[in-house]
Amino acid sequence: MPEDMTVFLNYLSNIVDIALVWFVIYKLIMLIRGTKAVQLLKGITVIIVVRILSSLLRLHTLEWLMDQALTWGFLAIIIIFQPELRRALEQIGRGSLFSRSGMQEETEKESVVNAIVKATEYMAKRRIGALISTERETGMGDYIETGIFMDAQASSELLINIFIPNTPLHDGAVIMQGDKIKAAACYLPLSESAFISKELGTRHRAALGISEVTDSLTIIVSEETGQVSLTKNGELHRDLKADRLRELLMQELSTNEKVSSSSLWNWRKRRNG
């Protein structure tokens, strides 16, 4: 084989190798996004930086301590995060970690939207208060931890049952990830905006609050009026009919990053005047 061809093949092999490694890292980051593992990753990064600096500055005691933390820390990580690691291995076994077609995402989105619209329509007619928040790009792991973990397949029947008055889970918010109801009875941060109408209650303030700190979509069913509202990026859309709610959800839950980026840019422009 000519020498030029060998060099080219080696160069191509290195590019493919690096690309695959970055792809795996990206998928792992997406897997742990919004979970406690993100904070762990930050801690490990700090330890590694301190280890490098202690070596450069010849701080031998600190260097030894960082070596011990790294040596035994990974064993502790395996023990502490055993459920998350098992879930990741199960996803690899099902082939769902690294492959997900656009058709699957579209079907999932439509299923979620249908479940939310059907549930809110039912509850609005009967004036059953509800608060449903759907995660998008910003992780909501901290808020999920405040509620009762479910990890259940989303359906209109389950959403309705959660918010039936005087049941254990009805007080608080439901948080959804994809087509899963991750947790119920979650606490969301209340908005402190002075421009919120006095006639709006705690559910609306919580929905606006979470929309100010994340890019989630939150649907509210008013217990007093039966009106359905939606918050996104600090904005409140009130008195939505079923068709309009479906349209907004289908548009905003789109996997097209261009739409999300444009919405965020427009919101920032409005906030900055």
N, C-alpha and C positions, 0 to 999 in steps of 0.2 A: 504493500500500500504506500502511495506517495507520502512524503513527509508533510506536505501542505494539507493533505486530506486528514492525516492523523491529528494535526494541530487543530484543524477545524472541528473534528469530532470531539476532541477533548474540550474545546471551548464550548461547543453546543451541550455537551454532557454537564459541564459546570453550571451553565445557565439553567438547564432543566432541574438540576439538583437544588440550586438556590431557590428557584421558583416554587418547587414542591415543598421545601422547608417552610417558606413564608406562607404558603397556602395552608399548611397544617397549623402553623402558629395563629394565623387569622381565624381559622375555624375554632380553635381552642379558646381564643379570646371571645368569640361570639357565643361559645357554649357557656362560659362562666360569667358573661356580662350580666350585671344586675344581681349577682349572688355574693355571698360572703367571701368567696374565693378571690374577688377583685381586691378586697382589702388585704388579703393574705399576700397576693402578688405584689402589692405596694410595699408590704413589710419586707418581703424577700429582696426586692430591689434596693431598699434602704440598707439592708444588711450587706449586700454585695458591694454597694458603693463604699460603705464604711470599711469593709474588708480591703478593698483596693487602696483607699486612702491611707489606712493604717500600715499597709505594706510599703507604700511610697514614702511615708513619713517615719518609718522604722519604729512604730509604736507596737512593740512585740507583744505586750500583754493584751492589748485590744485586738491585735491580729489573731492571737490564740483563741480569744473568746469568740470572735466571729467565725473562726474555723470550726469550733465546737457547735456553734449555732447552726451552721450550714450542714455539718455532718449529721447531727441528730435531728435537725429541723425537718429534713425530708421524711424521716421515719415517722415523726409526729404528724406531718401533713397527711401521709397515707392513712394513719389511724383516724385522725379527726375528720377527714373528708372522704371516708370510705363510701358513704352513700352516693356522693356526687361522682366519684370515680367509677363506681359500679354502674350508675346510670349512663355515663359516657361510653363504657364498654358495651353496654346493652344496645346503645344507639349504633355503635360501630357494627355490632353483630347483625342488626336489622338493616344496615346499609343506609341509615337515615342521617348520619352525622355529616358526611361529605357530599351527599347527593340529594338534591331536592329540586325537582323540575318546576318550571314556571306554571305548568298546568296544575300541579299539586297545590302551589301557593294560591292560585286563583280559586280553586275549588274550596280550599280552607277558608279563604276570605269570604266567599259567598255564603258558606255554611255559618260562619260566625255572625255575619250581618243579618242573615235570616233569623237566627236564634235571638239576637238582640231586639230586632224590630218586632218580632212576634211577641216576645216577652213584654216589652215596653207597651205595646198596644193593648195587651191584656190587662196589665197593671194600671195603665192610665184610665181605662174605662171604669175600673173598680177603685180608683184613687188609692192604690197601694204604693207607698213611697219606696223609691229604689235609687241606688247609686252604683253605676257600673263603669269602671275605668279600664281601658284597653292599652296595654303597653305597646310602644312603638320602638323608636331607636334608643331612648333613654331608659336604662334599667330601673325597675321599681322594686328590687329585692328588699330594700329597707322597709318599704311600706307593706310588702307581702308578709314580712315577719311579724307585723303587729296584729295580724288576723289569724284565722283558723285555716291551716294548710289543707287544700283539697286535691289539686292536680287532677281535676275531673274533666271529661269531655264536655264541651259547652253544648247546651241545649236550652231551648226556651222553657221547657218543663222544669229543668233544674233551677234556672234563674228565677222563675216564678216562685218555686217552693222556698228558695232561700229568703225571699223578701216578704213572705206571708207574715202578717203581724203576729207578735207574741211568740215567734219561734226563736230558738237560740242564736241563729245567724242573721236575723233580719236587720239588726242595728249595726250600721257600718257600711263599708263599700265592698263590692266584689271587684277583684283585680284579675284581668284576663291576659294571658300570654298566648298569642296565636289562637288556636282553636281550643285552648284549655282554660278552665276556671282554676286559677292557681290558689286563690284564697278568698275567704269571705270574712265579714265582720272586721275589715281592715280600717285603720284610722288614717285619714288623709289630712294634710296640713290645711288650716283655714286661711283664706285670703284676708289680708289686712287692708285691702284697698278701701278708700273712703268713698269711692264712686259706685259701690254696689248698692242697689236699691234696698231700702229698708224692708220692703215686703218679701224679700228673699230670705230663706231660712238657712239652717246649718248645712243642709245638703248642697245647696248652691254655692255657699262659701267654700265648702270643702272641694267641690268640683273645680271652682276657679283657682283655689289654692294649689291643687296638684297640677293644673294646667300652666301655672306660673313657674313651676320648678322642673317640670318634665314636658316632653312633647306628646304626652298621652291624650287620648280622646276620652271624655267622661260624659256619660249619659245620666240625666237626672229625671226621675218621675216625681212630680210634686204630689205630696199626700193631701194637700189642701185643695188644689185646683185640678189635679189630674193632667196638667200640662207636661209635655216632654221637652227637655232642653238638652243642649250639648255644649260642652266647653272645649276649647282648643287654643293653645298659645295665648292664654289670658283673655280670650274672648268668650262671650256667652251668647249662644243662639237659642232664643226662646220660642215656645209654642210651636214645636215642629210636628207636622203631620207625618204619618208613617212613610209616605212616598219620599218626602223631603229628607227624613232621617236616613232612609235607605240610601238615597243619593249621596248625602254627605259622608256616610260611613264607607261606601264603596269608593268614593273619591279619595278620602283621607287615609284609608287603610291600604291604598295602592302600594305595591312594592317599588314603584318608580321613584328613585331617590331624587329625581329632578323636581317632582311635585313637592316633596317634603322640604327640600332645600329652598325652593322658591317661596313656600309658605312661611318658613322661618325668617327668610330675608325680609319679606314684606312686613312681618310682625315686628322685627327689630327696627325697621324704618319708621313704623308707626309709633313705637315706644320712644324712639329717639327724636320724634318730631320731624 
